[in-house]
Amino acid sequence: MGWQSRTRTLQVFDTELSADTVEWCPLPQWSHVLACGTYQLQKGDDKTAEDSTALNRIGRLYLFHCNPQPSFIPPLTETLRIDTPAILDLKWCHVPISERPLLGMATASGEIQLYKLMEPQQGTCGLECELRAELGPDRLALSLDWSTGRGESDVRVVSSDSSGSLTVLSLGEASLTAVCQWKAHDFEAWISAFSYWDTQIVYSGGDDCKLKGWDLRMGPSSPTFTSKRHTMGVCSIHSNPHREHVLATGSYDENVLLWDGRNMKTPLNETAVGGGVWRLKWHPSQEHLLLAACMHNDFHILHCQKAMEGQDAPCPVLASYILHNSLAYGADWSRLPLSNTTPPSPQEPPQTSVGLTDSGGHLRIQYESPTASFDTSLEDDSGQYVPDHCLLPEKRSAPDPFPSPVRDTQSLSCLMASCSFYDHMMHVWRWDWSPEEEQMTSEPAPSS
């Protein structure tokens, strides 16, 4: 049986400053909340340009409310924007703190800042800076990760910075305190991450092309392993929260590697994705699905089941999202449930929807100046809308032997957010994966 894989844009938002990180809130009650962070290097005179401190790096934190149901389009509403130091990374804590969501932010001022999501006022949520901790002078905080990926009650944060150091911080009732800090890499430490299955284990990657592991019980005097399997800077690491020992790493060398944490000498799998892998995100509930933001080569969803089972073959790409026009930096899965019916286009009545990446049509963008957002639709060469029910087989069907991502169901629909840098754009889109319908297979599709 063939499977149909489709991506479709729901909304595009202009962040004005360069966008590099997006994060959906993982807590069920607040899963409609989306945060986006930006980074902008201000241009000044020559004296200012020579100064590499955080003073000339500005940012903005956006907060959005999302309602992806067909009855409300476009689905995204901006609820808050806060001017901040440039933001390098955003992560929500996976568990509520004092019954509220907590958003962590790594900034160019060398700080980790924690924002509490406030009670809704006039129907929208706000953010309040709760705590902050300095990592040290003359450095940029480049990444952060929470220890709470599997509901860990001992809440800690690990951060990496531009000096090559890692810092582990402990969250108390009214404090964010550095527990330990050490020099981990010779150049920028682009990424740091906890093992969600053993949160005394920390992983890091740096511009020295090294992937390292650290056991906090043994102290950070030396790594538990050092891998040079990546041939360029290591900039993305994510522990699989559903499958013990499985780790995904990405690098400027344009490869995604899967690892078994019990044997870090040789990866389980290597997949070339055609662009530097800035961020990797495992699906919130499907253990085999991995989202990759590939800088110069868009966004891709990888199916990793066979690799996890020990088969030495690249992970197949189930879907690609190619509508950004700049560096693909931030990407995340939403936990919001979606109906199986594809919502209509923002500019069309309900009976005609548009599939955007499924054809060679032209993306049509309409600007809404008050909100700096865009609605999108697809049109053909004559300017006519391309309806969703039109057969466009060249990119719709994922050829067998791709298995279903969901073992016990016949289809999957996911809401996504992604952002790109120099064009300062954030996109909200959906991915649908389902068995091919009979009417769509009545005519033979051209071979791929």
ABEGO torsion letter per residue (X at the ends): XBBBBBBBBABBBBAGBBBABBBBBABAAAAABBBBBBBBBBBBBAAAAABABAAABBBBBBBBBBBABAABOBABBBABBBBBBBBABBBBBABBBGGBBBBBBBBAAGBBBBBBBBBBBGGBBBBBBABBBBAEBGBBBABBBBAAAAGBABBBBBBBBAAGBBBBBBBBAABBBBABBBBABABBBABBBBBAABAABBBBBBAAGBBBBBBAAAEAABBABBBAABABBBABBBBBAABBGBBBBBBAAGBBBBBBAABAABBABBBBAGBBBABBBBBAABAABBBBBAGAAEBBBBBAAAAAAGBBBBBBBABBBAABABBBABBBBBABBBBABBBBBAABBAABBBBAAABABBBBBBBBAAAGBBBBBBBBAAGBBBBAABBBAAAABBBOABBBABAABABBBBBBBBBBAAAGBBBBBBBBBBBBBAAAAABBBBBX
